[in-house]
Amino acid sequence: MRQATVYIDQAALQYNFNRVKQLAPTAKIVSMVKANAYGHGIKDCLAALSSTDAFGVACLEEALEIRNLGYAQPITLIEGAFSENEMTIAINNNIDVIVHHQLQVKWLLTHKAAYQAKNLKVWVKLNSGMNRLGFKFPEIINIIHTLKAEGFTCVLTMHFANADADNHPLNEQQKNQFLQVKEVCAPIMGSCCNSAAIFKWPELNFDFVRPGIMLYGASPFADQSVHELDLQPVMTFTAEIIALNHIQAGENVGYGSTFSAEQATDIAIVSVGYGDGYPRAFIQPNYVAINGHPTRIIGRVAMDMIAIDVTDLNATLGTVVELWGKDRLVDDVAEANGTIGYELLCRLSSRPVRR
Ligand SMILES: Cc1ncc(COP(=O)(O)O)c(C=O)c1O
């Protein structure tokens, strides 16, 4: 049997969840489990996150999956309902919506009685400069006043465009607008922190924090590793050696013959490739780990196989190779491939076996 395997460490997920609690002790935690829990598999992750206060997802289908698995915590639909019909399904399933455009407000007002009968909160999204979703200042003030006057319980929410960057001028603008709206609309609950903001701005934790990537043990920052942040990688992605070759100086490996050995080299072929979601396009040398030792990938990544240098590593058929996990951090693989850990985690294919 082909051995490309994804292991999910539920204890690591719980450890990271407790890190959020340490960093934001007074806020409720909305665990972001969109995109199949950032590619980790929603079912296993929910089991490890059962003490979370709420879940955050990107669409109704993801929210309904959580309900179907039997979890009763509040769920926030972070892009809101995409139609009036979705609004009614959300209400029937006790799902809080975000509103970020006028039509959503209209649907909400149309279904006000049902919404309020379920004690659901309305998350009102401020567009403070990211310019994806939300009402701008001062339009949002009128919307919040209207919703409050209609008896809704509101949460003012926004998302930072550059929470991972030091000294980006938009951060101050976004913070100031959020604080201003919060003050004008007081009393109102607030939520603006993703993982990076949870680490950087404890004063902005307010009522709900929305950690995503940190729960899964990857770093929200390009210049700080998960070890420095005291987080534990949740996903370990491995495969096994299925062939061993000894090549002489001048021999090539793989498609395009891009690798040419400078000296005699022991190479191993590992049963993983871009068909599993392993990235092909590395722009810097890329490594895997064998028993904690980094060893380089040579030649091109193919659909089902990669070649690695196992000179002096005592590798045999069946030796387990860590593609990312605790020894080879997903963030480092991402950097070598010109992307971010989020993407690699989310875009694994359904092909690796899940454990
Ligand atoms: C609205 C919102 N909140 C929170 C998060 C979590 O962000 P992170 O994974 O960086 O913690 C996301 C992720 O994209 C988001 O879109």
The ligand as an ORCA input file, in Angstrom:
! r2SCAN-3c Opt
* xyz 0 1
  C     -12.280     36.868      9.421
  C     -11.164     35.983      9.854
  N     -10.871     35.881     11.152
  C      -9.864     35.093     11.597
  C      -9.090     34.371     10.725
  C      -7.963     33.530     11.258
  O      -6.738     34.034     10.809
  P      -5.361     33.311     11.208
  O      -5.419     31.966     10.593
  O      -4.312     34.167     10.603
  O      -5.342     33.262     12.693
  C      -9.354     34.450      9.363
  C      -8.530     33.709      8.412
  O      -8.382     33.979      7.270
  C     -10.418     35.283      8.913
  O     -10.705     35.386      7.608
*
